[in-house]
Amino acid sequence: MTELNDITEETNKLSKEILDCCFYIHTKLGPGLLESVYEDCLFHFLLQRKINVEKQKTLPIKIDDFKIPTALRLDLLVEDQIIVELKSVERLLPLHEAQLHTYLKLSGKPLGLLLNFNVKSMKDGIKRIAMTKQR
């Protein structure tokens, strides 16, 4: 199991900046909009902070000799370290967490943030998931 200590200070600081932007966006817009609206806003505000972010980043999947070049589509990839998956749903489901766990495993990225903007308070819509290391 990954400990918080396994995540670098730089990655933790970066995740805080992402969440600061989320709180700002949620305060300004509130819940109930399409996921794409929140994604576009978060992308914009991260770029304003001079943070390298890629939107709808495709990643390949390879099984043995078979490769699917654009199998995964990440909502946001921040500084090539943190996968951000955005939702605007009534509640997060285990499936959403499983999806992010799989994205982390297949990409080798250390941290994922699952963010549901369809909540009264943004703090209730945050799920932080760390990459599990094989021991």
Helices and strands as residue ranges (DSSP letters): G 4-6, H 9-29, H 35-48, E 53-63, E 66-78, E 82-87, H 94-107, E 111-116, G 122-125, E 126-130
